[in-house]
Amino acid sequence: MTDVDILKEVGFDRAPHGIAVKKVSELMDMTGKRTIVTGAGGPGLGRAIAHRLAGLGATVVLADRNLDGAKGAASEITERWGTKTFAVECDVTDWDDAHRFIANSNDLMGGIDVLVNNVGAGEMRAFKDQDRAGIDNTIALGFVDTVYCSRAVLDYMIPQKSGHIINIAAGAGRSLSPRGAVYGAAKAGVIQFTRNLAYEVGKLGVRVNGVSPGIMLHAELREVLANHSTEWDYKWRMDRIDLDRVSIPEEVANVVAFVASDAGSYLSGVTINADGGVAAMG
């Protein structure tokens, strides 16, 4: 076997050699990229991610159960960044609706390059106090939606031999979290799903990665902390953070933007902690 054959065997000819002469800021230019962010109609991480992707030049579909919220966010983003946005109503915990909204997004943008599975709410209550409805809802929002949307988008990414799925996990999926038995298990599932799916579809041209936030505060969560500080166990949580402060959603969105861009081209199957450094316990 010649040197040329060996280099081809290890894929050296397929590596993105052109990036060597570019600035990282150039690699993060996402102009022309067609992206989807689920759960982008609220005030938190989804909207922040949509802003970051649009700020890099991407077209963004903002998907949410709350269509008015998604429309408001889309208008805000277009006005600020001058990029094209679409608001789509969907219930990503429903198999048929997840497939419908992905197909609709593909039609709206003429393809899909990036899907960010951001929906991930759930109850943080003692397990002994949870009922079936709360458990089912937490699993659906914390894990099932990610699986459904990922499955739907592969019908478009695999034929085009390119695409990137980014799953939002949580620190509760890796460490002890009071009242987080079900939510933590759902997010642990997201982390393992990310690793396994990346291995399965990487050779088909689709990358899969994750980002795991820590404690983020936006307007609604500030209200929760102010009124329910005892139930939230914030002092115990703060003692575990290296940086000794909470984050804002935009800090986590920065990591998502890097991973989504060509600057993160050799990442696969990883879930990056963007949590200020949380000590694992238990």
Stockholm file with secondary structure:
# STOCKHOLM 1.0

chainA/1-282         MTDVDILKEVGFDRAPHGIAVKKVSELMDMTGKRTIVTGAGGPGLGRAIAHRLAGLGATVVLADRNLDGAKGAASEITERWGTKTFAVECDVTDWDDAHRFIANSNDLMGGIDVLVNNVGAGEMRAFKDQDRAGIDNTIALGFVDTVYCSRAVLDYMIPQKSGHIINIAAGAGRSLSPRGAVYGAAKAGVIQFTRNLAYEVGKLGVRVNGVSPGIMLHAELREVLANHSTEWDYKWRMDRIDLDRVSIPEEVANVVAFVASDAGSYLSGVTINADGGVAAMG
#=GR chainA/1-282 SS CCHHHHHHHTTGGGSCGGGGGSCHHHHTCCTTCEEEEETCSSSSHHHHHHHHHHHTTCEEEEEESCHHHHHHHHHHHHHHHCCCEEEEECCTTSHHHHHHHHHHHHHHHTSCSEEEECCCCCCCSCGGGCCHHHHHHHHIIIIIHHHHHHHHHHHHHHHHTCEEEEEECCGGGTSCCTTCHHHHHHHHHHHHHHHHHHHHHGGGTEEEEEEEECCBCCHHHHHHHHHCHHHHTHHHHHTTBTTSSCBCHHHHHHHHHHHHSGGGTTCCSCEEEESSCBCCCC
#=GC SS_cons         CCHHHHHHHTTGGGSCGGGGGSCHHHHTCCTTCEEEEETCSSSSHHHHHHHHHHHTTCEEEEEESCHHHHHHHHHHHHHHHCCCEEEEECCTTSHHHHHHHHHHHHHHHTSCSEEEECCCCCCCSCGGGCCHHHHHHHHIIIIIHHHHHHHHHHHHHHHHTCEEEEEECCGGGTSCCTTCHHHHHHHHHHHHHHHHHHHHHGGGTEEEEEEEECCBCCHHHHHHHHHCHHHHTHHHHHTTBTTSSCBCHHHHHHHHHHHHSGGGTTCCSCEEEESSCBCCCC
//
